[in-house]
Amino acid sequence: MNLIDMQQKFFRTGATRSVDYRIRQLRSLYQVILQYQERIMQALREDLSKSEQESYLTEIGMVLSEISYALRHLRRWSRPKGGGFSLAAPFSVNRVYPEPYGVALVIAPFNYPFQLALSPVVSALAAGNCAILKPSEYAPNTAAVISEMLNNNFEQRLLAVVTGGPEVGQSLLGQDFDYIFFTGGKTVGQKVYEAAARGMVPVTLELGGKSPCLVDASADIEEAARRIVWGKCLNAGQTCVAPDYLLVQDSVKQKLIAEMCRAIEKFYSAAPEQNPDYPRIINQAHYERLCEMLGEGTVVAGGRTNEQELKISPTIIENAPFYSKLMNDEIFGPLLPVIEFSQLEQAYEYISLHERPLALYLFTRRPQVEREVLQKIQFGGGCINDTVIHLCPHDMPFGGIGPSGIGSYHGKAGFDTFTHYKSVLKTRGRLDLQLRYPPFGKVSPLVQRLLR
């Protein structure tokens, strides 16, 4: 019996529907992560050169927090809800029952190889599903630790890890899953969507895109610079919600660039590409892709490379042509092109030329500008006077729109993603409305008013 058949068979026993069972599994996962914490940090250091602090704050700590939040709320989330009153069936009891889909496939990316693998798994288990996880082959050390951690501490009929390259992922997509959760790039996301469509399988796609950062003349420039640099350079820019390009009002552009340069040096030293705690680019291919982009504009700060360590210093670029890869592809690295504008409408128009982004960041002290941006621009989520941090609160759904993603998760939204809400109407008593049965006559004005 293969792994998926084993999980399907176990799911049909009904064991995972028990809330007490789910809570035990989540508590076990929490404890196992604590036991493996040092090894996870070491693996993240080997794969991405992440410091212990960044590894804990952006990976391990976020997963532990996700588990804790689910444990606090799971019993309430899992209770049947009243379905309200219907004039069509006035003597009925209406209930909505949360129930798991079955066996879920979670495909994780390389950039946050622990957090983006385990967070969806937490939601899948909380909702009562079985799960198969495929971590990224581009972060092999982290994948190996995840595989050992989960396969050695959980029954594979509930939770299993399958490692390997694209051929393994392709093989998994041809199997009989009940839900697919994919985090990664748009190109592979399209293939996942196509595979899911063949089997009529519901999906969540967490993708990316070119997330703009908009700074107007009213912004606190020093604060904006600090927070933009932090959001852009986190994980060396390999973050799906990192600011991808900067739109800044011309009157404050030079001041903002100067403050950003100061922030970069304060955070990472005068030579970030030599700093052991500054993350590396995941592999040679991605490093070379980013190095090519360095030549697509005028480098005004940074631009230094360390090929031996696959590190590129935080780089600010001006005058990048609109048709360049830098301005059309998702950068996924520590390069930040800057575009100046004089009127806000120019910035709005520029953003509209790209596909709807996963995130948008606005720095302003003008409420009217906040309202305009929220009303005029579609995006998955974002921040006003900050970057990236919007994905942390558990009671805020995280996800994209259009090409930047389908569906959302985190907290209750994650539980909802892996849950089918089954509506059931139970008729009480023998009273019956005869008007619903043939032969039909003319509908009375009273009935029409009541139904409206």
MARLOPA-965660 format. One record per residue (C-alpha): residue number from 1; residue in three letters; chain; x, y, z. Coordinates in Angstrom, 1 decimal, m for minus. Example, Ala and Ser with C-alpha at 12.3 -4.5 7.8 and 13.67 -1.06 7.14 Angstrom:
BEGIN
lodren marmi vexba xx yy zz
1 ALA A 12.3 m4.5 7.8
2 SER A 13.7 m1.1 7.1
***
This chain:
BEGIN
lodren marmi vexba xx yy zz
1 MET A 0.0 0.0 0.0
2 ASN A 1.5 3.4 m1.0
3 LEU A 1.7 6.4 1.4
4 ILE A m1.4 8.2 0.0
5 ASP A m3.6 5.0 0.2
6 MET A m2.4 4.5 3.7
7 GLN A m3.4 8.0 4.7
8 GLN A m6.7 7.8 2.9
9 LYS A m7.5 4.6 4.8
10 PHE A m6.5 6.1 8.1
11 PHE A m8.6 9.2 7.4
12 ARG A m11.7 7.1 6.7
13 THR A m11.4 5.6 10.3
14 GLY A m12.5 9.0 11.6
15 ALA A m9.6 9.3 14.1
16 THR A m8.5 12.7 12.9
17 ARG A m12.0 14.1 13.3
18 SER A m11.6 14.0 17.1
19 VAL A m10.6 17.5 18.4
20 ASP A m8.7 15.8 21.3
21 TYR A m6.7 13.8 18.8
22 ARG A m5.8 16.9 16.8
23 ILE A m4.7 18.7 20.0
24 ARG A m2.5 15.9 21.0
25 GLN A m0.8 15.9 17.6
26 LEU A m0.2 19.7 17.7
27 ARG A 1.2 19.5 21.2
28 SER A 3.5 16.7 20.0
29 LEU A 4.6 18.8 17.0
30 TYR A 5.4 21.7 19.3
31 GLN A 7.6 19.6 21.6
32 VAL A 9.4 17.9 18.7
33 ILE A 10.3 21.3 17.2
34 LEU A 11.7 22.4 20.5
35 GLN A 13.8 19.2 20.6
36 TYR A 15.2 19.8 17.1
37 GLN A 15.5 23.6 17.4
38 GLU A 19.3 23.6 17.4
39 ARG A 19.5 21.3 14.5
40 ILE A 17.0 23.3 12.5
41 MET A 19.0 26.5 13.2
42 GLN A 22.2 24.7 12.0
43 ALA A 20.5 23.5 8.8
44 LEU A 19.2 27.0 8.1
45 ARG A 22.8 28.3 8.6
46 GLU A 24.1 25.7 6.1
47 ASP A 21.4 26.3 3.5
48 LEU A 21.0 30.1 3.7
49 SER A 23.7 31.4 6.1
50 LYS A 20.9 32.6 8.5
51 SER A 21.8 33.8 11.9
52 GLU A 20.3 32.1 14.9
53 GLN A 18.2 35.2 15.7
54 GLU A 16.8 35.5 12.2
55 SER A 16.2 31.7 12.0
56 TYR A 14.2 31.8 15.3
57 LEU A 12.3 35.0 14.5
58 THR A 11.3 34.3 10.9
59 GLU A 11.1 30.5 11.0
60 ILE A 11.0 28.5 14.2
61 GLY A 9.3 31.1 16.4
62 MET A 6.6 31.7 13.8
63 VAL A 5.7 28.0 13.6
64 LEU A 5.6 27.6 17.4
65 SER A 3.4 30.7 17.6
66 GLU A 1.1 29.3 14.9
67 ILE A 0.7 26.0 16.9
68 SER A 0.0 27.9 20.2
69 TYR A m2.6 30.0 18.6
70 ALA A m4.3 27.0 17.0
71 LEU A m4.3 25.1 20.4
72 ARG A m6.0 28.1 22.1
73 HIS A m8.8 28.3 19.6
74 LEU A m9.2 24.9 18.0
75 ARG A m12.2 23.7 20.1
76 ARG A m14.2 26.9 19.2
77 TRP A m13.2 26.7 15.6
78 SER A m14.4 23.1 15.4
79 ARG A m17.8 23.5 16.8
80 PRO A m20.9 23.3 14.5
81 LYS A m22.4 26.7 13.9
82 GLY A m26.0 27.7 13.6
83 GLY A m27.2 28.3 10.0
84 GLY A m29.8 30.8 10.7
85 PHE A m33.5 31.0 9.8
86 SER A m35.0 30.3 6.4
87 LEU A m38.6 31.1 5.4
88 ALA A m38.4 28.3 2.9
89 ALA A m38.1 25.8 5.8
90 PRO A m39.4 27.7 8.9
91 PHE A m39.6 24.6 11.0
92 SER A m36.0 23.4 10.5
93 VAL A m32.8 23.4 12.4
94 ASN A m29.9 24.6 10.3
95 ARG A m26.3 23.7 11.2
96 VAL A m22.9 24.2 9.5
97 TYR A m20.4 21.5 10.3
98 PRO A m16.6 22.1 9.9
99 GLU A m15.0 18.9 8.5
100 PRO A m11.6 18.1 7.1
101 TYR A m11.0 17.5 3.4
102 GLY A m9.0 14.3 3.8
103 VAL A m5.4 14.0 2.6
104 ALA A m3.6 17.2 1.9
105 LEU A m0.4 17.8 m0.1
106 VAL A 1.9 20.6 1.1
107 ILE A 4.7 21.7 m1.3
108 ALA A 7.1 24.1 0.3
109 PRO A 9.7 26.6 m1.2
110 PHE A 13.4 27.2 m0.3
111 ASN A 13.4 30.7 1.0
112 TYR A 11.9 30.0 4.4
113 PRO A 12.3 26.3 4.2
114 PHE A 11.1 25.5 7.7
115 GLN A 8.4 28.1 8.3
116 LEU A 6.7 27.8 5.0
117 ALA A 6.8 24.0 5.2
118 LEU A 5.4 23.6 8.7
119 SER A 2.9 26.5 9.0
120 PRO A 0.5 25.0 6.4
121 VAL A 1.0 21.6 8.0
122 VAL A m0.1 23.0 11.4
123 SER A m3.3 24.3 9.7
124 ALA A m3.9 21.0 7.9
125 LEU A m3.6 19.0 11.1
126 ALA A m5.7 21.5 13.1
127 ALA A m8.5 21.0 10.6
128 GLY A m8.3 17.2 11.0
129 ASN A m6.5 16.3 7.7
130 CYS A m3.7 13.9 7.1
131 ALA A m0.8 15.5 5.3
132 ILE A 2.1 14.7 3.0
133 LEU A 4.8 17.4 3.0
134 LYS A 7.4 17.9 0.2
135 PRO A 10.1 20.3 1.4
136 SER A 12.3 22.2 m1.1
137 GLU A 15.2 20.3 m2.6
138 TYR A 17.1 23.7 m2.8
139 ALA A 17.4 23.7 1.0
140 PRO A 18.6 20.1 1.4
141 ASN A 19.9 20.4 5.0
142 THR A 16.6 21.8 6.3
143 ALA A 14.7 19.3 4.2
144 ALA A 16.7 16.4 5.8
145 VAL A 16.0 17.7 9.3
146 ILE A 12.3 18.1 8.7
147 SER A 12.2 14.6 7.2
148 GLU A 13.9 13.1 10.2
149 MET A 11.9 15.2 12.7
150 LEU A 8.5 14.3 11.3
151 ASN A 9.0 10.8 9.9
152 ASN A 10.6 9.6 13.2
153 ASN A 8.0 11.2 15.5
154 PHE A 4.7 10.8 13.7
155 GLU A 2.8 7.9 12.2
156 GLN A 3.2 8.2 8.5
157 ARG A m0.5 7.4 8.1
158 LEU A m1.1 10.8 9.6
159 LEU A 1.9 12.9 8.6
160 ALA A 4.8 12.1 6.2
161 VAL A 7.6 13.8 4.5
162 VAL A 8.7 13.0 0.9
163 THR A 11.9 14.5 m0.3
164 GLY A 13.3 14.9 m3.8
165 GLY A 13.5 17.1 m6.8
166 PRO A 11.0 18.3 m9.4
167 GLU A 10.3 14.7 m10.6
168 VAL A 9.1 13.8 m7.1
169 GLY A 6.8 16.9 m7.0
170 GLN A 5.4 16.0 m10.5
171 SER A 4.7 12.5 m9.3
172 LEU A 2.9 13.7 m6.2
173 LEU A 0.7 16.0 m8.3
174 GLY A m0.5 13.0 m10.2
175 GLN A m1.8 11.3 m7.1
176 ASP A m5.2 11.3 m5.5
177 PHE A m5.1 14.1 m3.0
178 ASP A m8.1 16.0 m1.5
179 TYR A m6.3 19.3 m1.1
180 ILE A m3.1 20.9 m2.5
181 PHE A m1.3 23.8 m0.8
182 PHE A 1.6 25.2 m2.8
183 THR A 4.0 28.0 m1.9
184 GLY A 6.5 29.1 m4.6
185 GLY A 6.8 30.9 m7.9
186 LYS A 4.1 31.7 m10.5
187 THR A 5.5 29.4 m13.2
188 VAL A 5.4 26.2 m11.0
189 GLY A 2.2 27.5 m9.5
190 GLN A 0.5 27.4 m12.9
191 LYS A 1.6 23.7 m13.3
192 VAL A 0.2 22.9 m9.8
193 TYR A m3.1 24.6 m10.7
194 GLU A m3.3 22.6 m14.0
195 ALA A m2.6 19.3 m12.2
196 ALA A m5.2 20.1 m9.5
197 ALA A m7.8 21.0 m12.2
198 ARG A m7.4 17.6 m13.8
199 GLY A m8.5 16.0 m10.6
200 MET A m10.9 18.7 m9.5
201 VAL A m8.8 19.2 m6.4
202 PRO A m9.2 22.5 m4.4
203 VAL A m5.9 24.4 m4.0
204 THR A m4.2 27.3 m2.2
205 LEU A m1.5 29.0 m4.2
206 GLU A 0.9 31.3 m2.3
207 LEU A 2.9 33.0 m5.0
208 GLY A 4.6 36.3 m5.3
209 GLY A 5.1 39.1 m7.7
210 LYS A 6.4 42.7 m7.8
211 SER A 5.4 44.2 m4.5
212 PRO A 5.7 48.0 m4.6
213 CYS A 6.8 50.3 m1.8
214 LEU A 5.5 53.9 m2.1
215 VAL A 7.0 56.8 m0.1
216 ASP A 5.4 60.3 m0.3
217 ALA A 6.9 63.6 0.8
218 SER A 5.0 63.6 4.1
219 ALA A 6.6 60.3 5.3
220 ASP A 9.0 60.1 8.3
221 ILE A 12.0 59.5 6.0
222 GLU A 14.4 58.1 8.7
223 GLU A 11.8 55.6 9.9
224 ALA A 10.8 54.7 6.3
225 ALA A 14.4 54.0 5.4
226 ARG A 15.0 51.8 8.4
227 ARG A 11.9 49.7 7.8
228 ILE A 12.3 49.4 4.0
229 VAL A 15.9 48.2 4.4
230 TRP A 14.8 45.7 7.1
231 GLY A 12.0 44.3 4.9
232 LYS A 14.1 44.2 1.7
233 CYS A 17.2 42.7 3.2
234 LEU A 15.5 40.1 5.4
235 ASN A 16.7 36.7 4.2
236 ALA A 18.8 38.7 1.6
237 GLY A 15.6 39.7 m0.2
238 GLN A 14.5 36.1 m0.7
239 THR A 11.0 36.9 0.7
240 CYS A 7.8 36.7 m1.3
241 VAL A 6.5 39.9 0.4
242 ALA A 9.8 41.9 0.2
243 PRO A 9.5 45.4 m1.3
244 ASP A 10.3 44.7 m4.9
245 TYR A 10.7 48.2 m6.2
246 LEU A 10.5 51.7 m4.5
247 LEU A 8.4 54.6 m5.7
248 VAL A 9.5 57.8 m4.0
249 GLN A 8.4 61.4 m4.4
250 ASP A 11.1 63.4 m6.0
251 SER A 11.5 66.0 m3.2
252 VAL A 12.6 63.4 m0.7
253 LYS A 14.3 60.8 m2.9
254 GLN A 17.9 61.8 m2.2
255 LYS A 17.3 62.0 1.6
256 LEU A 15.6 58.6 1.6
257 ILE A 18.5 57.0 m0.3
258 ALA A 21.0 58.5 2.1
259 GLU A 19.1 57.2 5.1
260 MET A 18.8 53.8 3.6
261 CYS A 22.5 53.6 3.0
262 ARG A 23.1 54.5 6.7
263 ALA A 20.6 51.8 7.8
264 ILE A 22.3 49.2 5.6
265 GLU A 25.7 49.9 7.2
266 LYS A 24.2 50.0 10.7
267 PHE A 22.5 46.6 10.2
268 TYR A 25.1 44.7 8.2
269 SER A 28.4 46.6 8.4
270 ALA A 30.2 48.5 5.6
271 ALA A 30.7 45.1 3.8
272 PRO A 27.5 43.1 4.1
273 GLU A 28.7 40.6 1.5
274 GLN A 31.4 39.6 4.0
275 ASN A 29.1 39.5 7.1
276 PRO A 28.6 35.9 8.3
277 ASP A 25.2 36.8 9.6
278 TYR A 24.0 38.3 6.4
279 PRO A 22.1 35.5 4.4
280 ARG A 23.3 34.1 1.2
281 ILE A 21.5 33.5 m2.1
282 ILE A 20.2 30.0 m2.2
283 ASN A 22.3 28.7 m5.1
284 GLN A 24.6 29.6 m8.0
285 ALA A 21.8 29.9 m10.6
286 HIS A 19.9 32.4 m8.6
287 TYR A 23.1 34.3 m7.7
288 GLU A 24.0 34.6 m11.4
289 ARG A 20.5 35.7 m12.3
290 LEU A 20.8 38.5 m9.7
291 CYS A 24.3 39.5 m10.8
292 GLU A 22.9 40.0 m14.4
293 MET A 20.2 42.3 m13.0
294 LEU A 22.9 44.5 m11.4
295 GLY A 23.8 45.7 m14.9
296 GLU A 20.3 46.8 m15.8
297 GLY A 20.5 50.2 m14.2
298 THR A 22.8 52.6 m12.3
299 VAL A 24.0 51.3 m9.0
300 VAL A 23.9 54.1 m6.5
301 ALA A 24.7 52.1 m3.4
302 GLY A 26.0 48.5 m2.8
303 GLY A 26.4 46.3 m5.8
304 ARG A 29.3 44.3 m4.3
305 THR A 29.4 40.5 m4.6
306 ASN A 31.0 37.5 m2.9
307 GLU A 30.7 34.6 m5.3
308 GLN A 32.5 32.2 m2.9
309 GLU A 29.7 32.7 m0.3
310 LEU A 26.9 33.5 m2.9
311 LYS A 26.3 36.9 m1.2
312 ILE A 25.3 40.2 m2.8
313 SER A 25.3 43.4 m0.7
314 PRO A 22.1 45.3 m0.4
315 THR A 21.9 47.3 m3.6
316 ILE A 20.0 50.5 m4.6
317 ILE A 19.6 51.0 m8.4
318 GLU A 18.3 53.9 m10.4
319 ASN A 17.4 54.3 m14.1
320 ALA A 16.4 50.7 m14.7
321 PRO A 14.5 50.5 m18.1
322 PHE A 10.8 49.6 m17.8
323 TYR A 11.3 46.6 m20.1
324 SER A 14.3 45.2 m18.1
325 LYS A 14.1 42.0 m16.1
326 LEU A 14.7 44.1 m13.0
327 MET A 11.5 45.9 m13.5
328 ASN A 9.4 43.0 m14.8
329 ASP A 10.5 39.8 m13.0
330 GLU A 10.2 39.2 m9.3
331 ILE A 13.7 40.1 m8.0
332 PHE A 13.8 37.8 m5.0
333 GLY A 17.1 39.2 m3.9
334 PRO A 18.7 42.3 m2.2
335 LEU A 18.4 44.6 m5.2
336 LEU A 16.0 47.6 m4.9
337 PRO A 15.3 49.7 m8.0
338 VAL A 14.1 53.2 m7.3
339 ILE A 11.6 55.2 m9.4
340 GLU A 10.9 58.8 m8.6
341 PHE A 7.5 60.6 m9.2
342 SER A 6.3 64.1 m8.7
343 GLN A 2.5 63.5 m8.4
344 LEU A 0.9 60.5 m6.7
345 GLU A m1.2 59.7 m9.7
346 GLN A 2.0 58.8 m11.5
347 ALA A 2.9 56.3 m8.9
348 TYR A m0.6 54.8 m9.0
349 GLU A m0.4 54.5 m12.7
350 TYR A 3.0 52.8 m12.6
351 ILE A 1.7 50.2 m10.1
352 SER A m1.3 49.5 m12.3
353 LEU A 1.0 48.6 m15.2
354 HIS A 2.1 45.5 m13.3
355 GLU A 0.0 42.5 m12.2
356 ARG A m1.8 42.7 m8.9
357 PRO A 1.0 42.3 m6.2
358 LEU A 1.1 40.0 m3.2
359 ALA A 2.0 43.0 m1.0
360 LEU A 2.0 46.8 m1.0
361 TYR A 3.8 49.2 1.4
362 LEU A 2.9 52.8 1.8
363 PHE A 4.8 55.4 3.9
364 THR A 2.8 58.6 4.4
365 ARG A 1.5 60.8 7.2
366 ARG A m1.5 61.9 5.1
367 PRO A m4.8 60.0 5.8
368 GLN A m6.1 61.0 2.4
369 VAL A m3.2 59.2 0.6
370 GLU A m4.0 56.1 2.7
371 ARG A m7.6 56.1 1.6
372 GLU A m6.6 56.7 m2.1
373 VAL A m4.1 53.8 m2.1
374 LEU A m6.6 51.4 m0.4
375 GLN A m9.4 52.3 m2.8
376 LYS A m7.4 52.5 m6.1
377 ILE A m5.0 49.6 m5.9
378 GLN A m5.7 45.9 m5.5
379 PHE A m3.1 43.8 m3.6
380 GLY A m3.0 40.8 m1.4
381 GLY A m2.1 42.6 1.9
382 GLY A 0.4 45.1 3.2
383 CYS A 1.4 47.8 5.6
384 ILE A 1.1 51.5 6.1
385 ASN A 4.4 52.9 7.5
386 ASP A 6.0 49.5 7.8
387 THR A 7.0 46.5 5.7
388 VAL A 6.5 42.7 5.8
389 ILE A 5.2 42.6 9.4
390 HIS A 1.6 42.2 8.3
391 LEU A 2.0 38.5 7.9
392 CYS A 2.6 38.0 11.6
393 PRO A m0.8 38.6 13.3
394 HIS A m2.6 35.3 13.5
395 ASP A m6.1 36.9 13.1
396 MET A m5.2 38.4 9.8
397 PRO A m5.5 36.2 6.7
398 PHE A m2.3 36.1 4.5
399 GLY A m2.6 35.5 0.8
400 GLY A m2.5 37.0 m2.7
401 ILE A m4.9 38.1 m5.3
402 GLY A m5.0 37.0 m9.0
403 PRO A m1.5 36.2 m10.3
404 SER A 0.0 36.6 m6.8
405 GLY A m2.0 33.8 m5.3
406 ILE A m5.3 32.0 m4.5
407 GLY A m6.6 31.6 m1.0
408 SER A m5.1 32.5 2.3
409 TYR A m3.9 31.1 5.6
410 HIS A m2.5 31.8 9.1
411 GLY A m4.6 31.3 12.3
412 LYS A m8.3 30.8 11.7
413 ALA A m7.8 31.5 7.9
414 GLY A m5.5 28.5 7.8
415 PHE A m8.1 26.3 9.6
416 ASP A m10.7 27.5 7.1
417 THR A m8.4 26.8 4.1
418 PHE A m8.2 23.1 5.0
419 THR A m11.8 22.8 6.1
420 HIS A m15.0 22.1 4.2
421 TYR A m18.1 23.7 5.8
422 LYS A m20.9 21.2 5.4
423 SER A m24.4 22.7 5.7
424 VAL A m27.2 20.5 7.0
425 LEU A m30.9 21.3 7.3
426 LYS A m33.0 19.1 9.7
427 THR A m36.8 19.5 9.4
428 ARG A m38.6 19.3 12.8
429 GLY A m42.1 18.1 13.2
430 ARG A m44.8 17.4 10.6
431 LEU A m45.8 20.9 9.8
432 ASP A m45.4 21.6 6.1
433 LEU A m45.7 24.6 3.7
434 GLN A m48.0 23.4 0.9
435 LEU A m47.1 26.3 m1.4
436 ARG A m43.8 24.5 m2.3
437 TYR A m45.6 21.5 m3.8
438 PRO A m47.4 21.3 m7.2
439 PRO A m49.8 22.0 m8.6
440 PHE A m48.6 25.6 m8.7
441 GLY A m50.9 28.6 m8.8
442 LYS A m50.2 32.3 m8.9
443 VAL A m47.8 33.5 m6.2
444 SER A m49.6 35.9 m3.9
445 PRO A m48.3 39.4 m3.3
446 LEU A m47.8 38.5 0.4
447 VAL A m45.5 35.5 m0.4
448 GLN A m43.5 37.7 m2.8
449 ARG A m43.0 40.3 m0.2
450 LEU A m42.0 37.7 2.4
451 LEU A m39.5 36.0 0.1
452 ARG A m37.9 39.4 m0.8
***
